[in-house]
């Protein structure tokens, strides 16, 4: 993959964390193909995770905490979803591997779910954030389009 030059730069104004996480998912739509409702829920999860990361430095504890029942209820209430609507969105995000199961060793029992790391931005509210798109040129009609997030090594 050759990325010798940046051909275009687009500056996007962002008004704080809420705006950032909404825009982050909006700009990643070609990768995740989520509906607006799913994006709204995931953006709230990412905001919650970011807020928690200011006090929780252990990634495992952070992942487990931000997806627990207390925070799922807080997120649901914050964005005005019914219990059923939130459960439907969570189920869809699990199916798409946006919420990734962490299982107990040597069993198939789910210990907790975490947000796929490839969708978690390295956001610092004190700095500008850069998102770079690289369009891979392909010969012929070998383009692949798929639903959901393509897992990366960091998502496991």
GROMACS elastic network, one bead per residue, 0.5 to 0.9 nm:
[ bonds ]
;  ai    aj funct       b0    kb
    1   134     6  0.86722   500
    1   136     6  0.73777   500
    2     5     6  0.87210   500
    2   136     6  0.89593   500
    3     6     6  0.73998   500
    3   134     6  0.75312   500
    6     9     6  0.73985   500
    6   132     6  0.88576   500
   14    17     6  0.81763   500
   14    18     6  0.88967   500
   14    19     6  0.58205   500
   14    20     6  0.58479   500
   14    23     6  0.80127   500
   15    18     6  0.75053   500
   15    19     6  0.55067   500
   15    20     6  0.70594   500
   16    19     6  0.56265   500
   16    20     6  0.61259   500
   16    21     6  0.89295   500
   16   125     6  0.73867   500
   17    21     6  0.62363   500
   17    22     6  0.85551   500
   17    47     6  0.68388   500
   17    50     6  0.89204   500
   17   123     6  0.89538   500
   17   125     6  0.72145   500
   18    21     6  0.56963   500
   18    22     6  0.64007   500
   18    23     6  0.86967   500
   18    43     6  0.78542   500
   18    44     6  0.78815   500
   18    47     6  0.68908   500
   19    22     6  0.52655   500
   19    23     6  0.60658   500
   19    24     6  0.84721   500
   20    23     6  0.51553   500
   20    24     6  0.59188   500
   20    25     6  0.87234   500
   20    43     6  0.88200   500
   20    47     6  0.89568   500
   20   123     6  0.87897   500
   21    25     6  0.63599   500
   21    26     6  0.85367   500
   21    42     6  0.86717   500
   21    43     6  0.51952   500
   21    44     6  0.77154   500
   21    46     6  0.67856   500
   21    47     6  0.66167   500
   21   121     6  0.85796   500
   22    25     6  0.55135   500
   22    26     6  0.62124   500
   22    27     6  0.87892   500
   22    39     6  0.72847   500
   22    40     6  0.69397   500
   22    42     6  0.87143   500
   22    43     6  0.55243   500
   22    44     6  0.83092   500
   23    27     6  0.60503   500
   23    28     6  0.84733   500
   23    43     6  0.88101   500
   24    27     6  0.54331   500
   24    28     6  0.63346   500
   24    29     6  0.88849   500
   24    43     6  0.82077   500
   24   119     6  0.89015   500
   24   121     6  0.79475   500
   24   131     6  0.87062   500
   25    29     6  0.61750   500
   25    32     6  0.83209   500
   25    34     6  0.86343   500
   25    39     6  0.62826   500
   25    40     6  0.86654   500
   25    42     6  0.81733   500
   25    43     6  0.69512   500
   25   119     6  0.82036   500
   26    29     6  0.53258   500
   26    30     6  0.87518   500
   26    36     6  0.84761   500
   26    39     6  0.75178   500
   27    30     6  0.75758   500
   27    31     6  0.88516   500
   27   131     6  0.89051   500
   28    31     6  0.54117   500
   28    32     6  0.64249   500
   28    33     6  0.79955   500
   28   119     6  0.85247   500
   29    32     6  0.52439   500
   29    34     6  0.64661   500
   29    35     6  0.86666   500
   29    39     6  0.87901   500
   30    33     6  0.56103   500
   30    34     6  0.88076   500
   31    34     6  0.88102   500
   31   146     6  0.85442   500
   31   147     6  0.82987   500
   31   148     6  0.72627   500
   31   149     6  0.62311   500
   31   150     6  0.78975   500
   32    96     6  0.85932   500
   32    98     6  0.83411   500
   32   119     6  0.88154   500
   32   146     6  0.87870   500
   32   147     6  0.68919   500
   32   150     6  0.81888   500
   33   146     6  0.86264   500
   33   147     6  0.63430   500
   33   148     6  0.62226   500
   33   149     6  0.81324   500
   34    37     6  0.79414   500
   34    38     6  0.57547   500
   34    39     6  0.60129   500
   34    93     6  0.87447   500
   34   147     6  0.86158   500
   34   148     6  0.75125   500
   35    38     6  0.51747   500
   35    39     6  0.61206   500
   35    40     6  0.85664   500
   36    40     6  0.60384   500
   36    41     6  0.86940   500
   37    40     6  0.50943   500
   37    41     6  0.64137   500
   37    42     6  0.86955   500
   37    89     6  0.77191   500
   38    41     6  0.52255   500
   38    42     6  0.61116   500
   38    43     6  0.84662   500
   38    89     6  0.59337   500
   38    90     6  0.83574   500
   38    92     6  0.82538   500
   38    93     6  0.75470   500
   39    42     6  0.50738   500
   39    43     6  0.58565   500
   39    44     6  0.84943   500
   40    43     6  0.52225   500
   40    44     6  0.63604   500
   40    45     6  0.87912   500
   40    79     6  0.76553   500
   41    44     6  0.52216   500
   41    45     6  0.63701   500
   41    46     6  0.88023   500
   41    75     6  0.75395   500
   41    76     6  0.76700   500
   41    79     6  0.73517   500
   41    81     6  0.87073   500
   41    86     6  0.78069   500
   41    89     6  0.74735   500
   41    90     6  0.84453   500
   42    46     6  0.61539   500
   42    47     6  0.85827   500
   42    90     6  0.89915   500
   42    93     6  0.84778   500
   42    98     6  0.87616   500
   42   115     6  0.86384   500
   43    46     6  0.50397   500
   43    47     6  0.61559   500
   43    48     6  0.85635   500
   44    47     6  0.50671   500
   44    48     6  0.61350   500
   44    49     6  0.85393   500
   44    75     6  0.61394   500
   44    76     6  0.85849   500
   44    78     6  0.80572   500
   44    79     6  0.75027   500
   45    48     6  0.50896   500
   45    49     6  0.60736   500
   45    50     6  0.85345   500
   45    66     6  0.72415   500
   45    67     6  0.78062   500
   45    71     6  0.85007   500
   45    72     6  0.80568   500
   45    75     6  0.67583   500
   45   115     6  0.83129   500
   46    50     6  0.60405   500
   46    51     6  0.85939   500
   46    66     6  0.87043   500
   46   115     6  0.81336   500
   46   119     6  0.88064   500
   46   120     6  0.69554   500
   46   121     6  0.85979   500
   47    50     6  0.50520   500
   47    51     6  0.61915   500
   47    52     6  0.85960   500
   48    51     6  0.51444   500
   48    52     6  0.61466   500
   48    53     6  0.85301   500
   48    66     6  0.65481   500
   48    71     6  0.78192   500
   48    75     6  0.76796   500
   49    52     6  0.51021   500
   49    53     6  0.60436   500
   49    54     6  0.89711   500
   49    62     6  0.71101   500
   49    63     6  0.75580   500
   49    65     6  0.83846   500
   49    66     6  0.54600   500
   49    67     6  0.85001   500
   50    53     6  0.50347   500
   50    54     6  0.69043   500
   50   123     6  0.79185   500
   51    54     6  0.56596   500
   51    55     6  0.77806   500
   52    55     6  0.56691   500
   52    56     6  0.59588   500
   52    57     6  0.87873   500
   52    62     6  0.68822   500
   52    65     6  0.82759   500
   52    66     6  0.72316   500
   53    57     6  0.60707   500
   53    58     6  0.84830   500
   53    59     6  0.83188   500
   53    62     6  0.65493   500
   54    57     6  0.73303   500
   56    59     6  0.76635   500
   56    61     6  0.72378   500
   56    62     6  0.58981   500
   57    60     6  0.89025   500
   57    61     6  0.80466   500
   57    62     6  0.71185   500
   58    61     6  0.54555   500
   58    62     6  0.60729   500
   58    63     6  0.86665   500
   59    63     6  0.60041   500
   59    64     6  0.84862   500
   60    63     6  0.51907   500
   60    64     6  0.61299   500
   60    65     6  0.84834   500
   60   114     6  0.88739   500
   61    64     6  0.50966   500
   61    65     6  0.58833   500
   61    66     6  0.85180   500
   62    65     6  0.51704   500
   62    66     6  0.61019   500
   62    67     6  0.86824   500
   63    66     6  0.56109   500
   63    67     6  0.65846   500
   63    68     6  0.88577   500
   63   112     6  0.82666   500
   63   113     6  0.74566   500
   63   114     6  0.52226   500
   63   115     6  0.73227   500
   64    67     6  0.56637   500
   64    68     6  0.63272   500
   64   111     6  0.86605   500
   64   112     6  0.59948   500
   64   113     6  0.68278   500
   64   114     6  0.66460   500
   65    68     6  0.52764   500
   65    69     6  0.87135   500
   65    70     6  0.85829   500
   65    71     6  0.74912   500
   66    69     6  0.87295   500
   66    70     6  0.85214   500
   66    71     6  0.58717   500
   66    72     6  0.76454   500
   66   114     6  0.80617   500
   67    70     6  0.81817   500
   67    71     6  0.62430   500
   67    72     6  0.61128   500
   67   112     6  0.76260   500
   67   113     6  0.65070   500
   67   114     6  0.65842   500
   67   115     6  0.82955   500
   68    71     6  0.56236   500
   68    72     6  0.61217   500
   68    73     6  0.87035   500
   68   112     6  0.79573   500
   68   113     6  0.85179   500
   69    72     6  0.50304   500
   69    73     6  0.61214   500
   69    74     6  0.85689   500
   70    73     6  0.53454   500
   70    74     6  0.63092   500
   70    75     6  0.87565   500
   71    75     6  0.59691   500
   71    76     6  0.83841   500
   72    75     6  0.51290   500
   72    76     6  0.60651   500
   72    77     6  0.86144   500
   72    86     6  0.85141   500
   73    76     6  0.50677   500
   73    77     6  0.61541   500
   73    78     6  0.84788   500
   73    83     6  0.83776   500
   73    86     6  0.89605   500
   74    77     6  0.52726   500
   74    78     6  0.60230   500
   74    79     6  0.87782   500
   75    78     6  0.50160   500
   75    79     6  0.63489   500
   75    80     6  0.84619   500
   75    81     6  0.86217   500
   76    79     6  0.55600   500
   76    80     6  0.60031   500
   76    81     6  0.51862   500
   76    82     6  0.71414   500
   76    83     6  0.73632   500
   76    85     6  0.88557   500
   76    86     6  0.63109   500
   77    81     6  0.62968   500
   77    82     6  0.79458   500
   77    83     6  0.89967   500
   78    81     6  0.80275   500
   81    84     6  0.79922   500
   81    85     6  0.58467   500
   81    86     6  0.58888   500
   82    85     6  0.51049   500
   82    86     6  0.61804   500
   82    87     6  0.85498   500
   83    86     6  0.52535   500
   83    87     6  0.61453   500
   83    88     6  0.86605   500
   84    87     6  0.50525   500
   84    88     6  0.61351   500
   84    89     6  0.86529   500
   85    88     6  0.51647   500
   85    89     6  0.62951   500
   85    90     6  0.86589   500
   86    89     6  0.51379   500
   86    90     6  0.60711   500
   86    91     6  0.85001   500
   87    90     6  0.50914   500
   87    91     6  0.60416   500
   87    92     6  0.86014   500
   88    91     6  0.51358   500
   88    92     6  0.62537   500
   88    93     6  0.86749   500
   89    92     6  0.51057   500
   89    93     6  0.61183   500
   89    94     6  0.85937   500
   90    93     6  0.50713   500
   90    94     6  0.61676   500
   90    95     6  0.86020   500
   90    99     6  0.78200   500
   91    94     6  0.51694   500
   91    95     6  0.62406   500
   91    96     6  0.87338   500
   91    99     6  0.88768   500
   92    96     6  0.61893   500
   92    97     6  0.85767   500
   92    98     6  0.86061   500
   92    99     6  0.89888   500
   93    96     6  0.51006   500
   93    97     6  0.61456   500
   93    98     6  0.50451   500
   93    99     6  0.55876   500
   93   100     6  0.86920   500
   93   148     6  0.86379   500
   94    98     6  0.58670   500
   94   100     6  0.64342   500
   94   101     6  0.79006   500
   94   113     6  0.83829   500
   95    98     6  0.76386   500
   95    99     6  0.79576   500
   95   100     6  0.89498   500
   95   148     6  0.85706   500
   96    99     6  0.75764   500
   96   100     6  0.88553   500
   96   147     6  0.75473   500
   96   149     6  0.66568   500
   97   100     6  0.52986   500
   97   101     6  0.82430   500
   97   115     6  0.84781   500
   97   116     6  0.70908   500
   97   148     6  0.70500   500
   97   149     6  0.66683   500
   97   150     6  0.84862   500
   97   151     6  0.77467   500
   97   155     6  0.89553   500
   98   114     6  0.82452   500
   98   115     6  0.58635   500
   98   116     6  0.52150   500
   98   117     6  0.88513   500
   98   119     6  0.78739   500
   98   148     6  0.74546   500
   98   149     6  0.66145   500
   98   151     6  0.89756   500
   99   113     6  0.58193   500
   99   114     6  0.53416   500
   99   116     6  0.58722   500
  100   112     6  0.84700   500
  100   113     6  0.53126   500
  100   114     6  0.52601   500
  100   115     6  0.60739   500
  100   116     6  0.58715   500
  100   155     6  0.74056   500
  100   156     6  0.77920   500
  101   110     6  0.60300   500
  101   111     6  0.73721   500
  101   112     6  0.60447   500
  101   114     6  0.65577   500
  101   115     6  0.89741   500
  101   156     6  0.88494   500
  102   109     6  0.86330   500
  102   110     6  0.58478   500
  102   111     6  0.55851   500
  102   112     6  0.54201   500
  102   113     6  0.57337   500
  102   114     6  0.72011   500
  102   156     6  0.83206   500
  103   106     6  0.83933   500
  103   107     6  0.69535   500
  103   108     6  0.60190   500
  103   109     6  0.55456   500
  103   112     6  0.70603   500
  103   113     6  0.86354   500
  104   107     6  0.56488   500
  104   108     6  0.68093   500
  104   109     6  0.59560   500
  104   110     6  0.63657   500
  104   111     6  0.56433   500
  104   112     6  0.89750   500
  105   108     6  0.79800   500
  105   109     6  0.86986   500
  106   109     6  0.89280   500
  107   110     6  0.84128   500
  110   113     6  0.75774   500
  114   117     6  0.81865   500
  115   118     6  0.84792   500
  115   119     6  0.72539   500
  115   120     6  0.73114   500
  115   155     6  0.84318   500
  116   119     6  0.57077   500
  116   120     6  0.70492   500
  116   149     6  0.85012   500
  116   151     6  0.79533   500
  116   152     6  0.88697   500
  116   154     6  0.80271   500
  116   155     6  0.51871   500
  116   156     6  0.82025   500
  117   120     6  0.51522   500
  117   121     6  0.82528   500
  117   152     6  0.85059   500
  117   154     6  0.61361   500
  117   155     6  0.53220   500
  117   156     6  0.86384   500
  118   121     6  0.77693   500
  118   149     6  0.85208   500
  118   151     6  0.77986   500
  118   152     6  0.69335   500
  118   154     6  0.68858   500
  118   155     6  0.64744   500
  119   149     6  0.86574   500
  120   123     6  0.83785   500
  122   129     6  0.83127   500
  123   126     6  0.88334   500
  123   127     6  0.81250   500
  123   128     6  0.86790   500
  123   129     6  0.68652   500
  124   127     6  0.55956   500
  124   128     6  0.77019   500
  124   129     6  0.76307   500
  125   128     6  0.75902   500
  125   129     6  0.86545   500
  138   141     6  0.76261   500
  138   142     6  0.66327   500
  138   143     6  0.71015   500
  139   142     6  0.68195   500
  139   143     6  0.87605   500
  140   143     6  0.81432   500
  141   144     6  0.87281   500
  146   149     6  0.81199   500
  146   150     6  0.80886   500
  147   150     6  0.84119   500
  149   152     6  0.87562   500
  151   154     6  0.78770   500
  151   155     6  0.58031   500
  151   156     6  0.77451   500
  152   155     6  0.53557   500
  152   156     6  0.74451   500
  153   156     6  0.59069   500
